[in-house]
Amino acid sequence: MTIERRLARAEFTLTRDYPAPVERVWDAFADESQKLSWWGAGDAAEPREWAYDFRVGGRDVAEAEFHDGPVSRYVATYTDIVDYVRIVTTYDMWLDGIHLSTSVASLEFQPIDGGTRFTHAEHGVFFDQFWADGPGREKGTRGLLDALGNYLA
């Protein structure tokens, strides 16, 4: 079988106002035990590998097998961290061992009356048979931000 070699790009920005102080929202990312409480596919997948190194140059790995079969692998490198202000990562995704995409994501934490304005901006490059997956990435990120909101509530 011949694979059509192509690229597609997708970018999106999602903003959420959480009724929690910046420190609490920040800690949901910066503290490993808290991040484990909300990050990922929840009950839809069985965890296989997890690594967490929250520092500039550090890497996170999250691999899980969905109950309907596919294995998802996320590997991120932190490129910039300013405590309580921003986190910038580059990350790669694989699905069943096939390289799906490479992305740059910036996470911003802004104090507002009554809580925190959180902004996730992302630019992704999608490869070959996954070239049309940009909308799926945005949908998945919306789900993560909803899970974060539920965790913070």
GUGUNU-119604 format. One record per residue: residue number from 1; residue in one letter; chain; x, z, y of N, C-alpha, C in turn. Coordinates in Angstrom, 2 decimals. Layout:
<vexnus>
NUM_a_A_X_Z_Y_X_Z_Y_X_Z_Y
...
</vexnus>
This chain:
<vexnus>
1_m_A_0.85_0.00_-1.18_0.00_0.00_0.00_0.89_0.00_1.25
2_t_A_0.60_-0.87_2.17_1.34_-0.97_3.42_0.65_-0.11_4.48
3_i_A_1.45_0.69_5.18_0.93_1.53_6.26_1.12_0.79_7.57
4_e_A_0.06_0.67_8.33_0.16_0.07_9.66_0.85_1.05_10.58
5_r_A_1.97_0.65_11.15_2.74_1.51_12.05_2.21_1.35_13.47
6_r_A_1.67_2.43_13.99_1.14_2.39_15.35_1.18_3.79_15.94
7_l_A_1.02_3.87_17.25_0.97_5.13_17.99_-0.27_5.15_18.86
8_a_A_-0.77_6.34_19.07_-1.83_6.55_20.06_-1.52_7.84_20.79
9_r_A_-1.95_7.92_22.02_-1.72_9.11_22.83_-3.07_9.70_23.22
10_a_A_-3.10_11.00_23.32_-4.32_11.67_23.76_-3.91_12.89_24.57
11_e_A_-4.65_13.14_25.62_-4.39_14.36_26.38_-5.72_14.97_26.80
12_f_A_-5.67_16.29_26.94_-6.86_17.01_27.35_-6.44_18.32_27.98
13_t_A_-7.35_18.86_28.78_-7.17_20.17_29.39_-8.45_20.96_29.16
14_l_A_-8.30_22.17_28.63_-9.43_23.06_28.38_-9.21_24.35_29.15
15_t_A_-10.24_24.82_29.83_-10.14_26.05_30.61_-11.24_27.00_30.15
16_r_A_-10.87_28.25_29.97_-11.83_29.29_29.59_-11.59_30.50_30.49
17_d_A_-12.67_31.13_30.91_-12.59_32.41_31.61_-12.96_33.49_30.61
18_y_A_-12.01_34.38_30.33_-12.23_35.47_29.38_-12.40_36.78_30.15
19_p_A_-13.39_37.60_29.78_-13.61_38.88_30.47_-12.66_39.96_29.96
20_a_A_-11.37_39.66_30.06_-10.32_40.59_29.62_-9.13_40.41_30.57
21_p_A_-8.38_41.48_30.81_-7.23_41.34_31.71_-6.16_40.43_31.12
22_v_A_-5.34_39.85_32.00_-4.28_38.94_31.58_-3.43_39.55_30.48
23_e_A_-3.10_40.82_30.59_-2.23_41.46_29.59_-2.86_41.41_28.20
24_r_A_-4.16_41.60_28.12_-4.83_41.56_26.81_-4.86_40.15_26.24
25_v_A_-5.15_39.16_27.08_-5.17_37.77_26.61_-3.75_37.35_26.21
26_w_A_-2.76_37.71_27.02_-1.37_37.40_26.71_-0.96_37.99_25.36
27_d_A_-1.30_39.25_25.16_-0.91_39.93_23.92_-1.53_39.27_22.69
28_a_A_-2.67_38.61_22.85_-3.29_37.90_21.72_-2.40_36.76_21.23
29_f_A_-1.51_36.27_22.08_-0.53_35.25_21.70_0.83_35.86_21.38
30_a_A_1.25_36.85_22.16_2.62_37.36_22.09_2.84_38.37_20.98
31_d_A_1.80_39.03_20.51_1.91_40.04_19.46_1.47_39.40_18.13
32_e_A_2.36_39.39_17.16_2.10_38.69_15.90_0.84_39.19_15.19
33_s_A_0.65_40.49_15.11_-0.51_41.00_14.38_-1.81_40.59_15.08
34_q_A_-1.79_40.55_16.42_-2.99_40.10_17.12_-3.24_38.60_16.91
35_k_A_-2.17_37.81_16.98_-2.35_36.37_16.80_-2.89_36.07_15.40
36_l_A_-2.41_36.78_14.40_-2.91_36.59_13.04_-4.40_36.91_12.93
37_s_A_-4.92_37.75_13.82_-6.33_38.15_13.77_-7.30_37.04_14.18
38_w_A_-6.82_36.07_14.95_-7.76_35.04_15.44_-7.29_33.61_15.23
39_w_A_-6.01_33.39_15.02_-5.43_32.05_14.96_-5.69_31.41_13.60
40_g_A_-5.98_30.14_13.57_-6.07_29.41_12.31_-7.47_29.00_11.95
41_a_A_-7.65_28.69_10.68_-8.91_28.12_10.21_-9.87_29.16_9.66
42_g_A_-9.53_30.43_9.78_-10.43_31.48_9.31_-10.67_31.38_7.82
43_d_A_-11.93_31.53_7.42_-12.29_31.51_6.00_-12.29_30.10_5.41
44_a_A_-12.11_29.06_6.23_-12.16_27.69_5.73_-10.90_27.27_4.99
45_a_A_-9.84_28.09_5.08_-8.57_27.71_4.47_-7.86_28.93_3.89
46_e_A_-7.01_28.66_2.91_-6.21_29.70_2.28_-4.79_29.62_2.85
47_p_A_-4.30_30.68_3.51_-2.95_30.64_4.08_-1.89_30.43_3.00
48_r_A_-0.87_29.62_3.33_0.24_29.37_2.40_1.58_29.81_2.98
49_e_A_1.79_29.55_4.26_3.07_29.94_4.88_2.81_30.36_6.32
50_w_A_3.52_31.38_6.76_3.39_31.87_8.14_4.77_32.35_8.58
51_a_A_5.21_31.91_9.75_6.43_32.42_10.37_6.13_32.54_11.86
52_y_A_6.68_33.56_12.49_6.36_33.84_13.89_7.61_34.33_14.60
53_d_A_8.04_33.62_15.65_9.25_33.98_16.39_8.99_33.69_17.87
54_f_A_8.30_34.61_18.54_7.85_34.41_19.92_8.99_34.70_20.90
55_r_A_9.76_33.65_21.18_10.85_33.68_22.16_11.21_32.24_22.46
56_v_A_11.83_31.97_23.61_12.26_30.62_23.91_13.23_30.18_22.82
57_g_A_12.95_29.04_22.23_13.74_28.54_21.11_13.22_28.99_19.76
58_g_A_12.30_29.95_19.75_11.72_30.44_18.49_10.72_29.44_17.93
59_r_A_10.47_29.59_16.62_9.55_28.67_15.93_8.42_29.44_15.27
60_d_A_7.25_28.83_15.31_6.10_29.31_14.55_5.78_28.29_13.47
61_v_A_5.37_28.77_12.32_4.92_27.91_11.23_3.61_28.47_10.72
62_a_A_2.62_27.61_10.58_1.35_28.00_9.97_0.93_26.88_9.03
63_e_A_0.90_27.21_7.74_0.46_26.23_6.75_-0.68_26.84_5.96
64_a_A_-1.70_26.03_5.72_-2.87_26.51_4.98_-3.48_25.35_4.21
65_e_A_-4.13_25.71_3.10_-4.85_24.71_2.31_-6.34_24.93_2.50
66_f_A_-6.99_23.88_3.00_-8.44_23.96_3.17_-9.11_23.98_1.80
67_h_A_-10.24_24.65_1.71_-10.93_24.78_0.43_-11.36_23.43_-0.14
68_d_A_-11.54_22.43_0.73_-11.89_21.10_0.23_-10.65_20.26_-0.07
69_g_A_-9.44_20.87_0.00_-8.27_20.18_-0.50_-7.08_19.96_0.40
70_p_A_-7.21_19.39_1.60_-5.99_19.03_2.33_-5.19_20.25_2.79
71_v_A_-3.87_20.05_2.87_-2.96_21.07_3.36_-2.56_20.69_4.78
72_s_A_-2.76_21.63_5.70_-2.40_21.44_7.11_-1.15_22.27_7.40
73_r_A_-0.19_21.65_8.10_1.05_22.36_8.46_1.30_22.18_9.95
74_y_A_1.56_23.29_10.63_1.82_23.35_12.07_3.20_23.98_12.24
75_v_A_4.09_23.31_12.99_5.41_23.86_13.29_5.64_23.70_14.80
76_a_A_5.79_24.83_15.49_5.93_24.82_16.95_7.26_25.43_17.35
77_t_A_7.80_24.95_18.46_8.97_25.54_19.10_8.59_25.94_20.51
78_y_A_8.89_27.18_20.87_8.63_27.65_22.23_9.74_27.13_23.14
79_t_A_9.36_26.38_24.18_10.35_25.82_25.10_10.41_26.56_26.43
80_d_A_9.33_27.31_26.76_9.32_28.08_28.02_8.31_29.21_27.86
81_i_A_8.74_30.41_28.22_7.85_31.57_28.23_8.11_32.35_29.50
82_v_A_7.08_32.56_30.30_7.14_33.44_31.46_6.05_34.48_31.22
83_d_A_6.45_35.71_30.96_5.51_36.76_30.56_4.30_36.82_31.49
84_y_A_3.12_36.80_30.88_1.83_36.94_31.55_1.50_35.77_32.47
85_v_A_2.29_34.68_32.42_2.06_33.52_33.29_1.86_32.25_32.47
86_r_A_2.84_31.93_31.57_2.72_30.67_30.83_3.54_30.69_29.54
87_i_A_3.09_29.82_28.63_3.79_29.53_27.38_3.77_28.00_27.25
88_v_A_4.93_27.42_26.95_5.00_25.98_26.71_5.62_25.78_25.33
89_t_A_4.98_24.93_24.53_5.48_24.63_23.19_5.50_23.12_22.96
90_t_A_6.37_22.72_22.05_6.24_21.42_21.40_5.84_21.75_19.97
91_y_A_4.96_20.93_19.40_4.61_21.21_18.01_4.28_19.93_17.25
92_d_A_4.49_20.02_15.96_4.21_18.92_15.04_3.17_19.37_14.04
93_m_A_2.35_18.42_13.61_1.32_18.67_12.60_1.52_17.69_11.44
94_w_A_1.28_18.21_10.23_1.28_17.39_9.02_-0.04_17.61_8.29
95_l_A_-0.50_16.61_7.58_-1.66_16.74_6.73_-1.28_16.19_5.36
96_d_A_-1.33_17.04_4.36_-0.89_16.69_3.00_0.50_16.07_3.01
97_g_A_1.39_16.64_3.82_2.78_16.20_3.85_3.06_14.96_4.69
98_i_A_2.05_14.38_5.30_2.23_13.19_6.14_2.24_13.62_7.60
99_h_A_3.28_13.20_8.34_3.43_13.57_9.75_2.28_12.95_10.56
100_l_A_1.46_13.81_11.12_0.26_13.42_11.85_0.54_13.20_13.34
101_s_A_1.29_14.15_13.97_1.42_14.09_15.43_2.54_14.99_15.93
102_t_A_2.94_14.71_17.18_3.83_15.58_17.95_3.14_15.80_19.30
103_s_A_3.12_17.06_19.74_2.43_17.40_21.00_3.28_18.32_21.86
104_v_A_2.98_18.29_23.15_3.47_19.28_24.11_2.23_20.00_24.62
105_a_A_2.25_21.33_24.56_1.11_22.12_25.03_1.58_23.18_26.01
106_s_A_0.83_23.34_27.10_1.11_24.40_28.06_-0.10_25.32_28.10
107_l_A_0.17_26.62_28.08_-0.86_27.65_28.12_-0.62_28.47_29.38
108_e_A_-1.62_28.56_30.24_-1.48_29.28_31.51_-2.47_30.43_31.57
109_f_A_-2.02_31.55_32.11_-2.79_32.78_32.20_-2.88_33.16_33.67
110_q_A_-4.09_33.15_34.22_-4.28_33.42_35.64_-5.29_34.55_35.81
111_p_A_-4.90_35.63_36.53_-5.88_36.69_36.77_-6.98_36.20_37.71
112_i_A_-8.23_36.55_37.36_-9.38_36.24_38.21_-10.25_37.50_38.25
113_d_A_-11.20_37.53_39.17_-12.13_38.67_39.21_-12.81_38.80_37.86
114_g_A_-12.71_39.96_37.26_-13.37_40.22_36.00_-12.64_39.74_34.77
115_g_A_-11.40_39.23_34.89_-10.71_38.81_33.69_-9.57_37.84_33.89
116_t_A_-9.52_36.84_33.00_-8.41_35.89_32.95_-8.94_34.48_32.84
117_r_A_-8.40_33.60_33.65_-8.63_32.16_33.47_-7.47_31.64_32.63
118_f_A_-7.83_31.10_31.47_-6.84_30.58_30.53_-6.97_29.05_30.49
119_t_A_-5.86_28.35_30.67_-5.86_26.89_30.66_-4.89_26.39_29.60
120_h_A_-5.41_25.56_28.71_-4.61_24.90_27.68_-4.58_23.42_28.02
121_a_A_-3.40_22.88_28.31_-3.24_21.44_28.56_-2.32_20.88_27.49
122_e_A_-2.67_19.70_26.97_-1.92_19.15_25.86_-1.80_17.64_25.97
123_h_A_-0.63_17.14_25.58_-0.41_15.70_25.44_0.13_15.47_24.05
124_g_A_-0.58_14.66_23.27_-0.17_14.41_21.89_0.08_12.94_21.62
125_v_A_1.00_12.68_20.68_1.25_11.34_20.18_0.88_11.38_18.70
126_f_A_0.01_10.47_18.30_-0.53_10.43_16.93_0.02_9.20_16.22
127_f_A_0.40_9.38_14.96_1.14_8.36_14.23_0.29_7.64_13.19
128_d_A_0.54_6.36_13.04_0.10_5.53_11.93_-1.37_5.74_11.59
129_q_A_-1.71_6.14_10.37_-3.13_6.22_9.99_-3.89_7.30_10.75
130_f_A_-3.18_8.19_11.44_-3.85_9.25_12.21_-3.97_8.89_13.70
131_w_A_-3.76_7.63_14.03_-3.69_7.23_15.43_-4.95_7.56_16.22
132_a_A_-6.09_7.69_15.58_-7.34_7.93_16.31_-7.75_9.40_16.29
133_d_A_-6.84_10.32_16.01_-7.21_11.72_15.81_-7.23_12.57_17.08
134_g_A_-6.98_11.99_18.24_-6.98_12.76_19.48_-8.24_13.58_19.71
135_p_A_-9.44_12.98_19.57_-10.66_13.78_19.75_-10.77_14.93_18.77
136_g_A_-10.28_14.74_17.56_-10.30_15.83_16.58_-9.40_16.98_17.00
137_r_A_-8.26_16.66_17.61_-7.36_17.71_18.08_-8.02_18.53_19.17
138_e_A_-8.68_17.85_20.11_-9.36_18.59_21.18_-10.46_19.48_20.59
139_k_A_-11.21_18.95_19.63_-12.27_19.75_18.99_-11.68_20.96_18.29
140_g_A_-10.57_20.78_17.58_-9.92_21.89_16.89_-9.42_22.95_17.87
141_t_A_-8.89_22.50_18.99_-8.39_23.44_20.00_-9.56_24.20_20.63
142_r_A_-10.68_23.53_20.86_-11.88_24.22_21.35_-12.27_25.34_20.38
143_g_A_-12.20_25.05_19.09_-12.51_26.07_18.09_-11.56_27.24_18.15
144_l_A_-10.26_26.98_18.36_-9.30_28.07_18.50_-9.61_28.92_19.73
145_l_A_-9.96_28.28_20.84_-10.26_29.03_22.07_-11.55_29.84_21.91
146_d_A_-12.50_29.31_21.14_-13.71_30.08_20.83_-13.35_31.30_19.98
147_a_A_-12.47_31.10_18.99_-12.03_32.21_18.14_-11.31_33.27_18.96
148_l_A_-10.49_32.83_19.93_-9.81_33.77_20.83_-10.85_34.56_21.62
149_g_A_-11.86_33.88_22.15_-12.91_34.56_22.90_-13.63_35.60_22.05
150_n_A_-13.93_35.26_20.80_-14.58_36.21_19.89_-13.67_37.40_19.62
151_y_A_-12.39_37.15_19.46_-11.43_38.22_19.21_-11.35_39.17_20.42
152_l_A_-11.35_38.59_21.62_-11.22_39.40_22.83_-12.50_40.19_23.16
153_a_A_-13.65_39.73_22.64_-14.94_40.35_22.98_-15.07_41.74_22.40
</vexnus>
